[in-house]
Amino acid sequence: MLALATQLSRFFYKPVFIMRDISDAAINLVKKFGFETKLMAGQVDIFKVDCEYELKFLGNIAGLDNEEKTLIVDHYGYHALILRECKKWFSNLVLIDDYQPERCIADVDIVVNPNISANTLEYAQYKGQILLLGSQYAILREQFAARTDDYFVREQCHNIALCFGASDTAGMIFPMLHLIGQIGRELLVTVIVGADYKFMNRFQDLRTAYPYELAVKQNVDDVAGLLLRQDLLIVSPSTIALEAMALGIPSAFIICEDNQRTGGYGMRDEGTACYLGEAGCVDWGNVKDKIKQLINDYRLRLEYSFRSKKYVDGKGVLRVAELIHRHIARL
């Protein structure tokens, strides 16, 4: 959302972030970019929404002045009831539907779904509704969009990075580190986590016993620069997977949450990254074999790099911002 807000501000809009008060790191990041925030009471489970409270909060914001407003929703728990009520208060509704567990069927103005397989989903298109479906609409951070030509696949695989989301809620980091530690190659393994990651202390003991050089990067600003130094990336199929595709980083992935299946299956079926399975039913022996193959097979990594760049060119956020601007201008 920060990437989209940044682009929209270049059209002289003034984005305001409506956020739950549950992460100081996320709130401070938005403020660092200079955007105003309005905070709602915290709620840990993002898939459950207090409809009455949210509607009251949004209604109060909509009534602050008489200016026309556009509401851009990027929230897993939003559903048709809330969006239908919001149409009473907001001139335009934009739904970013990228990682919903189910399609959000609602009469909004614009739907954005940047998953590779989004075109295969059965959206019920309402009259006048604009559907922006497919990875050409991937909303990437500017640091990635500006460096899509900077990567090349090295013949020797030495640097491997792991990133299973900011908090690694599926607990994939340490099993994966254990597995990589058995491969028997000289490697530099980098783990990328967010500011709210709660198990940093576990890395202290691991470093002394780990067979490879291990680096842990928390709350990284220049993620693109860090990824450009990697020969292989092991991730969950979230936004960072699309950002890595734009750079052409050879990747493997594990589906860690229900809401990642649509994107993950699309990546698997189009061959843009190596599918390793789903959390809770991972065949670790098979995963070990696939990672060893990726490390040893330069041509396979080259093929994944080439395929991924075909699908994500880094210009999606520009396309989405321009189409939102055009839609508002026509009203």
C-alpha positions in Angstrom: 0.0 0.0 0.0 2.9 2.4 0.6 4.0 1.9 -3.0 0.6 2.7 -4.3 0.1 5.7 -1.9 3.5 7.1 -3.1 2.4 6.9 -6.7 -1.0 8.4 -6.0 0.6 11.3 -4.2 2.4 12.2 -7.4 -1.1 12.9 -8.9 -1.5 15.4 -6.0 -3.8 13.2 -3.9 -3.3 13.1 -0.1 -3.4 9.4 1.0 -4.4 8.7 4.6 -3.8 5.3 6.1 -6.5 3.8 8.3 -4.7 1.2 10.4 -5.3 -1.1 13.4 -3.2 -0.1 16.3 -1.4 -3.4 16.7 2.1 -2.8 15.2 4.3 0.2 16.1 6.7 -0.8 13.4 4.1 -0.7 10.7 2.7 2.6 12.0 6.1 4.2 12.2 7.0 3.1 8.7 3.9 4.8 7.3 4.7 8.0 9.2 8.3 7.7 7.9 7.0 8.1 4.4 5.1 11.2 5.5 1.6 9.9 5.3 -1.1 10.7 7.8 -2.5 7.8 9.9 -5.8 7.2 11.6 -5.7 4.4 14.1 -8.5 1.9 15.0 -8.4 -0.3 18.1 -6.2 -3.3 17.7 -7.3 -6.7 16.7 -4.9 -9.6 16.3 -6.9 -11.9 13.9 -6.8 -10.1 10.6 -9.4 -12.6 9.2 -12.1 -11.5 11.6 -13.7 -8.1 11.3 -15.9 -6.3 13.8 -18.4 -4.9 11.2 -20.2 -2.6 13.5 -17.1 -1.0 14.8 -15.4 -0.7 11.4 -18.5 0.8 9.8 -18.8 3.4 12.5 -15.1 4.3 12.3 -15.1 4.6 8.5 -18.4 6.6 8.6 -16.8 9.1 11.0 -13.8 9.5 8.7 -16.0 10.0 5.6 -17.9 12.7 7.4 -14.9 14.8 8.4 -15.4 17.2 5.5 -17.4 17.5 2.3 -14.6 16.5 -0.1 -15.0 13.5 -2.4 -13.1 10.5 -1.1 -11.7 7.2 -2.5 -11.4 4.3 -0.2 -8.7 1.7 -1.1 -9.2 -1.5 0.9 -6.3 -3.9 1.4 -7.6 -6.1 4.3 -8.2 -9.8 4.3 -11.3 -9.7 6.4 -13.4 -7.2 4.4 -16.5 -8.6 2.8 -19.5 -7.4 0.7 -21.5 -6.1 3.7 -18.9 -3.5 4.7 -18.1 -2.6 1.2 -21.7 -2.1 0.3 -22.2 0.3 3.3 -19.0 2.2 2.4 -20.5 3.1 -1.0 -22.8 5.4 0.8 -19.9 7.5 2.1 -17.1 7.2 -0.5 -17.2 8.3 -4.1 -14.9 5.4 -5.2 -14.1 2.0 -3.8 -10.9 0.1 -4.8 -10.4 -3.4 -3.5 -6.9 -5.0 -3.5 -8.0 -8.6 -3.5 -4.6 -10.2 -3.9 -4.3 -12.6 -1.0 -7.9 -13.2 0.1 -8.7 -16.8 1.1 -11.9 -16.4 -1.1 -12.9 -14.0 -3.7 -14.5 -10.9 -2.3 -17.6 -10.5 -4.5 -18.8 -6.9 -4.1 -19.9 -4.0 -6.2 -16.8 -1.9 -6.0 -15.4 0.4 -8.7 -12.0 -1.3 -9.2 -10.7 -4.7 -8.2 -7.0 -5.4 -8.2 -5.7 -8.9 -8.1 -2.0 -9.2 -9.1 -1.7 -13.0 -8.7 -0.3 -14.8 -11.7 -3.5 -17.0 -11.9 -6.0 -14.1 -11.2 -7.4 -14.3 -14.7 -8.6 -17.8 -14.1 -10.7 -16.7 -11.1 -14.5 -16.3 -11.5 -15.2 -12.7 -10.6 -18.8 -11.6 -11.0 -18.1 -8.3 -12.8 -20.6 -5.6 -11.9 -21.7 -2.9 -14.4 -19.0 -0.3 -14.8 -16.6 -2.3 -12.6 -12.9 -2.4 -13.6 -11.0 -5.6 -13.1 -7.2 -5.4 -13.0 -6.2 -9.0 -12.9 -2.8 -10.6 -13.4 0.8 -10.0 -12.4 1.1 -7.0 -14.7 -0.7 -5.2 -11.9 1.7 -6.3 -9.1 2.1 -3.4 -6.7 5.8 -3.5 -5.8 7.9 -1.1 -3.8 9.8 1.5 -5.7 13.2 0.1 -4.8 12.3 -3.0 -6.8 10.7 -1.3 -9.7 13.8 0.8 -10.2 16.2 -2.2 -10.3 14.6 -4.8 -12.6 17.7 -4.9 -14.9 20.3 -5.2 -12.2 20.4 -8.9 -11.6 22.2 -11.7 -13.3 22.3 -15.4 -12.4 25.7 -16.5 -11.2 26.9 -20.0 -12.2 27.9 -20.9 -8.6 25.2 -20.8 -6.0 26.7 -19.5 -2.7 24.2 -17.0 -1.2 20.8 -18.3 -0.1 18.1 -16.1 1.6 15.0 -17.2 3.5 11.9 -15.0 4.0 8.6 -16.4 5.2 6.9 -13.2 5.9 7.7 -10.5 8.5 6.7 -12.8 11.5 7.0 -16.3 10.0 3.7 -17.3 11.6 4.0 -20.8 10.0 7.4 -21.4 11.7 9.3 -22.3 8.6 12.6 -20.6 9.3 14.2 -23.0 11.7 13.2 -26.3 9.9 14.5 -24.8 6.7 17.8 -23.8 8.3 18.2 -27.3 9.7 17.6 -28.8 6.3 20.0 -26.5 4.5 22.6 -27.3 7.1 22.6 -30.9 5.9 23.3 -30.1 2.3 27.1 -30.1 2.6 28.1 -27.1 0.6 29.9 -23.9 1.5 27.0 -21.4 1.8 26.1 -18.0 3.2 22.5 -18.2 4.5 20.6 -15.0 5.2 17.3 -14.9 7.1 15.0 -11.8 6.5 12.4 -11.0 9.2 10.4 -8.0 10.1 10.6 -5.6 13.1 7.9 -7.6 15.0 9.6 -11.0 14.7 9.5 -12.5 18.2 12.3 -15.1 18.1 15.5 -13.3 17.5 17.1 -14.7 20.6 16.9 -18.2 19.0 19.5 -17.2 16.4 22.2 -16.6 19.1 22.6 -20.2 20.0 22.2 -21.4 16.4 25.0 -19.3 15.1 27.6 -21.1 17.1 26.6 -24.5 15.9 25.5 -23.8 12.4 27.8 -25.3 9.7 27.5 -22.3 7.4 27.8 -18.5 7.7 24.5 -17.3 9.0 23.2 -13.7 8.8 19.9 -12.5 10.2 18.5 -9.2 8.8 15.6 -7.6 10.7 13.5 -4.7 9.4 15.6 -4.2 6.3 15.2 -0.9 4.4 16.9 -1.9 1.2 15.4 -5.3 0.6 16.0 -5.1 -3.1 19.7 -4.6 -2.6 19.9 -7.5 -0.3 18.0 -9.8 -2.7 20.2 -8.8 -5.6 23.1 -10.4 -3.8 21.4 -13.8 -3.5 21.7 -16.8 -5.8 18.6 -18.5 -4.5 15.6 -17.2 -2.5 13.3 -19.5 -0.4 10.0 -17.7 0.4 6.3 -17.9 0.9 4.3 -16.8 -2.1 3.5 -13.3 -0.8 4.4 -9.8 -2.1 8.1 -10.4 -1.7 7.9 -13.3 -4.1 6.5 -11.0 -6.8 9.2 -8.5 -6.0 11.8 -11.2 -6.4 10.2 -12.2 -9.7 10.6 -8.7 -11.0 14.3 -8.8 -10.2 14.6 -12.3 -11.7 15.9 -13.9 -8.5 15.6 -17.8 -8.8 13.2 -18.8 -6.1 11.6 -21.7 -4.3 8.5 -21.4 -2.1 6.4 -23.0 0.5 2.7 -22.0 0.9 2.5 -21.0 4.5 -1.1 -19.6 4.8 -4.5 -20.4 3.3 -4.6 -17.0 1.6 -1.4 -17.8 -0.3 -2.8 -20.7 -2.2 -4.1 -18.8 -5.3 -0.8 -17.0 -5.8 1.3 -20.1 -5.0 -0.5 -22.4 -7.3 -0.2 -19.9 -10.1 3.6 -19.7 -9.6 3.8 -23.5 -9.6 1.6 -24.0 -12.7 3.5 -21.3 -14.7 6.9 -22.5 -13.6 8.1 -19.2 -12.3 9.5 -20.7 -9.1 10.1 -24.1 -7.6 7.1 -25.4 -5.5 8.2 -27.1 -2.2 4.8 -27.9 -0.7 2.5 -26.5 2.0 3.1 -25.8 5.6 1.8 -28.6 7.8 2.4 -31.3 5.1 5.9 -30.7 3.9 7.9 -33.6 2.6 11.2 -32.4 3.9 13.2 -35.2 2.1 11.7 -34.0 -1.2 12.4 -30.4 -0.3 16.0 -31.2 0.4 16.4 -32.9 -3.0 14.8 -29.9 -4.8 17.0 -27.4 -3.0 20.1 -29.4 -3.7 19.1 -29.5 -7.4 18.6 -25.8 -7.5 22.0 -25.2 -5.9 23.8 -27.5 -8.3 21.9 -26.7 -11.5 22.8 -23.3 -12.9 20.6 -23.8 -16.0 17.5 -24.6 -13.8 18.1 -21.4 -11.8 18.5 -19.5 -15.1 15.2 -20.8 -16.4 13.3 -19.8 -13.2 14.9 -16.3 -13.5 13.9 -15.9 -17.1 10.3 -17.2 -16.5 9.7 -15.0 -13.5 10.7 -11.8 -15.3 8.3 -12.5 -18.1 5.4 -12.2 -15.6 6.4 -9.3 -13.4 8.0 -6.2 -15.0 7.9 -3.8 -12.0 5.5 -1.3 -13.6 2.3 -2.6 -12.0 2.0 0.1 -9.4 2.3 2.7 -12.1 -0.5 1.0 -14.1 -2.8 0.7 -11.0 -2.2 4.3 -9.9 -2.8 5.7 -13.4 -6.0 3.7 -13.8 -7.3 4.9 -10.4 -6.5 8.4 -11.3 -8.3 8.2 -14.7 -11.4 6.6 -13.0 -11.6 9.5 -10.5 -11.0 12.1 -13.2 -14.0 10.7 -15.2 -16.4 11.2 -12.3 
